[in-house]
Amino acid sequence: MFMVEWPTRTENHGHPGLDEYVDTMLRACIERVRELTGEARVHLCGHSVGGIFAALAAALYPDSVARLALLGTPLNFGPEIGALGRLATQWPDTRSLIGSAEFLLGSALNMISLLASPRAFVFDRAGDWLACLADAGAMRRHLLAERWFLTHDRPPA
């Protein structure tokens, strides 16, 4: 199994765009995995935005991808898909949000998510917390998931 680490900046281009993530970086990773394994086609699995990249790579390079698995990957965009879709279509280019910063703060992403879908990002999470109150193991897993959710987008200290 191989894992891709997505950089937030590149030496020559600053913040990478979709073409650089998919056509340059992911394509190079696919080719390297093919070389290392001797397989003509690789299996791709992507989560969230990484799933979008994987789906695009599978569509662009079908002769290089044997199977595709997507986890928590939004594939429908536009105002017809609800609050998050409306927000995504109305939000300015993300480069205007982060300027010269190397990442978008987790608190900003959390606020955007809350505005887009209070049910998914507040009420469903609170309901899950309540459902875990009677089970210490379930509560531990819930709290670990919350910790990951609130910190995974920040760079290591």
C-alpha positions in Angstrom: 0.0 0.0 0.0 1.2 3.5 -0.9 0.0 6.8 0.4 0.2 10.2 -1.2 1.1 13.3 0.9 -0.4 16.4 -0.7 1.9 19.5 -0.4 0.2 22.8 0.3 2.9 24.6 -1.7 5.3 23.7 -4.5 8.7 25.2 -5.1 7.9 26.8 -8.5 4.1 27.4 -8.4 3.1 28.4 -4.9 -0.3 26.8 -4.1 -0.9 23.9 -6.5 -4.0 23.8 -8.6 -6.2 20.9 -9.6 -4.2 20.2 -12.7 -1.0 20.0 -10.7 -2.5 17.7 -8.0 -4.0 15.3 -10.5 -2.1 15.6 -13.7 1.3 16.1 -12.3 1.6 14.7 -8.8 -1.0 11.9 -8.8 0.0 10.8 -12.3 3.6 10.6 -11.2 2.6 8.5 -8.1 0.6 6.1 -10.3 3.5 5.7 -12.6 5.9 5.1 -9.7 3.6 2.5 -8.1 3.3 0.7 -11.4 7.1 0.6 -11.6 7.5 -0.7 -8.1 4.8 -3.3 -8.3 5.2 -4.4 -11.9 1.4 -4.0 -12.3 0.0 -2.4 -15.4 -3.0 -1.0 -13.4 -3.2 0.3 -9.8 -6.0 0.3 -7.3 -6.8 3.9 -6.1 -8.5 4.8 -2.9 -9.3 8.4 -2.0 -10.9 10.2 0.9 -12.6 13.6 0.7 -10.7 15.9 -1.6 -8.2 13.1 -2.2 -11.1 11.1 -3.5 -11.9 13.8 -6.0 -8.3 13.7 -7.2 -8.4 9.9 -7.5 -11.7 10.0 -9.4 -10.3 12.5 -11.8 -7.1 10.5 -12.3 -9.2 7.3 -12.9 -11.2 9.2 -15.5 -8.1 10.7 -17.2 -6.0 7.5 -17.1 -8.4 4.5 -17.3 -5.6 2.3 -18.7 -3.6 2.9 -15.5 -6.4 2.4 -12.9 -7.8 -1.1 -12.2 -10.2 -0.1 -9.4 -11.4 3.0 -7.6 -12.7 3.3 -4.0 -14.0 6.6 -2.7 -14.6 7.4 0.9 -16.5 10.5 1.9 -15.9 12.0 -1.5 -18.3 14.7 -2.8 -18.7 14.1 -6.5 -21.8 16.3 -7.2 -21.2 20.0 -7.1 -23.6 22.9 -7.8 -26.5 24.8 -6.2 -28.9 21.9 -6.7 -27.2 19.7 -4.1 -28.0 21.7 -1.0 -26.4 24.2 1.3 -22.8 23.0 0.8 -23.2 23.1 -3.0 -24.7 26.6 -2.9 -21.8 27.7 -0.7 -19.2 26.1 -3.0 -20.6 27.8 -6.1 -20.8 31.2 -4.4 -17.5 31.2 -2.6 -14.5 33.0 -4.1 -11.4 31.3 -5.3 -9.7 29.7 -2.3 -6.5 31.4 -3.0 -8.2 34.7 -2.0 -9.0 33.1 1.4 -5.5 32.0 2.2 -3.4 34.6 0.5 0.2 33.9 1.3 -0.6 31.5 4.1 0.3 27.8 3.5 -3.0 26.5 4.8 -6.5 27.5 5.6 -7.0 27.4 9.4 -9.1 24.6 10.7 -11.3 27.1 12.5 -12.1 28.8 9.2 -13.0 25.5 7.6 -15.2 24.6 10.6 -17.0 27.9 10.3 -17.6 27.4 6.6 -18.9 23.9 7.2 -21.2 25.2 9.9 -22.6 27.9 7.7 -23.1 25.4 4.8 -24.9 22.7 6.8 -25.6 23.2 10.5 -27.4 19.8 10.7 -24.4 17.8 9.4 -21.7 19.7 11.2 -23.4 20.5 14.6 -26.6 18.6 15.2 -25.6 15.2 13.8 -22.3 15.3 15.7 -24.1 16.3 18.9 -26.6 13.5 18.4 -23.7 11.0 18.0 -22.1 12.3 21.2 -25.4 11.8 23.1 -25.8 8.3 21.6 -22.3 7.4 23.0 -22.9 8.5 26.6 -23.8 5.1 27.9 -20.8 3.3 26.3 -17.3 4.3 27.3 -15.7 2.6 24.2 -18.1 4.3 21.8 -17.4 7.7 23.6 -13.7 7.2 23.3 -14.0 6.5 19.5 -16.3 9.5 19.1 -13.9 11.8 20.9 -10.9 10.4 18.9 -12.9 11.1 15.7 -13.8 14.6 16.9 -10.1 15.3 17.7 -9.0 14.1 14.3 -11.8 16.1 12.6 -10.7 19.3 14.4 -7.0 19.0 14.0 -6.2 16.9 10.8 -6.1 19.9 8.5 -3.4 21.8 10.5 0.3 21.3 9.8 2.3 19.5 12.5 3.7 21.7 15.3 
